[in-house]
Amino acid sequence: MTRFVFGDIHGQFDGLMKLLDFIKYRTSDKLFFLGDLIDRGDRSADVVRWVMENGHISLRGNHEQMCLDAFESREGSLIWKGWLLNGGTNTLESYGKEGLPLEHLKWMQQLPLYLDLGDSWLVHAGLNPNIPLELQGAAEFCWIREEFHSSTEPFFDNKIIITGHTITFVFPGVKPGNLVLGKGWLDIDTGAYHPKSGWLSALDLDSAMVYQCNTFTNELRSNPLAEITTVIEPMPMRSQRRSDLKRSNVPKRLWSWVSR
């Protein structure tokens, strides 16, 4: 049995199937999905069905949360339109005339917000290091970015936080397809749907190997985690950046890890 963690799939079913073949997936393997199975890609329904039918664990991502919020609101509401504009239209089209079944909505509702594996802690977006875990919810675990990425100390002493949500190439100096290592966290969302990248990533937790499929070119590759990971320094908060700029008239870089 091997444990694999997958970054955001975003409806890229064909890429997922190619990646599963590449890792020589066996039914005894433990697969963990970090959320955002749906939206943007054109086969969200197939991704959800496959994960459900094979009994693998997925966390709730912000796109599952947007979908749930949309169906709890009325069609045509701002919440509904917001989901459609962020990839929900692709998801509805993937389900065809029958629409998104209640069974799938109920499945999304019960998805956990995080998962503790002992040596690693899986969550879609991250957490707020300034708030006790028990006081945090979907707003933090599905959506957070800045407060998490700016943390200067690991949240856990004995395990690493593994996330998706933020495509790694948006961090300055990070190549499309590379993973990102911060202070106690590892981001493996390499932008499977995005034309700038297309890489879908799976991390073997036991061998520290990263397996990737490019959803546009069908290229497959594998690398040791250390060889395909960019280490970054904490990202300053926007409020801190504004304060720093006010204190000096000399133009400064806004990101501490940009090479000079």
Helices and strands as residue ranges (DSSP letters): E 3-6, H 13-22, E 30-33, H 44-53, E 57-58, H 62-72, H 78-83, I 84-88, H 89-95, G 96-98, H 102-109, E 114-116, E 120-123, G 133-135, H 138-141, H 146-149, E 160-163, G 168-170, E 179-181, E 185-187, E 199-204, E 209-214, E 220-224, G 225-227, E 229-231, H 238-246
